[in-house]
Amino acid sequence: MTEELSNPFDGTAVPAGTADTALAVPVTGHAEVDAVLASLSGLEEAEVATHVATFEQAHERLRGALDAPQT
């Protein structure tokens, strides 16, 4: 029996232990937010030591995008 994990973004089943367990990047419809989320894809391949800086940069970009006045 193969254990399956649930993709937290869309609820689809992701078989555990597969070679490709990368999660699908959600699309929010907000261009800047989508760009930030896309920039995090492949993070699992980066050195762990770079993760904090990457998440901090993504957080700042998200704050800027979400704090900006809506037009």
N, C-alpha and C positions, 0 to 999 in steps of 0.2 A: 504494500500500500504506500502510495506517495503522499507525503504531507503537502498540503497546499496553504499558501499564505494569501491574504487578501490585500490587494492593492488599495491603500488608503485613499487614493485619489478618485478611483472610479468603481471600486468594489469587485473588480474582476479577479479571478483566481490566478495566482502566480505559483507554479509548482516550486517547492523548496528544493534547493540543491541543483537547480538548472544552471547551465553556464551563463545564461542571460537572465539575471534577476533584476535588471534595472527597471525601475517603475516608470510608467508613462508620465510625461510632464503634463499637468493639467492646463487647459486653456481657459483663462478667466474672461477674455474679451477686453481686458484692459492692456493695451499694448506694452506699456512699461513694466507692469507686473509680469506679464507673459515673458518678456525679455529677461527679467531677473530670474524667474523660475527656470527658464531654458539655460541660463548661464550656470546653474547648479548641476545640470546633467553632466555626468562623467566625473563628478566629485569623488566617487568611490575609487577612481583610478589615480587621484592626486595623493601626494604625500599627506599623511595625517597631520603633520605639523602645519600645513597650510590651511586646514579646515576652518580654524577659528577666524583667521583673517578673511577668508572667503565668505563665511556666514556674516561677519560684521559688515563687510562691504554690501552684501545682498540686503541686510537689514536696513542699512542707511538708504540704499536705493529704493527699497519698498516704502520706507517712511516718507521719503521725498515724493514718490509717486502718489501715495495715498493721502498725503497732506496737501497736495497741490489743489488749487481751486478747480472745481468741475466746470467745464465750458459747455 
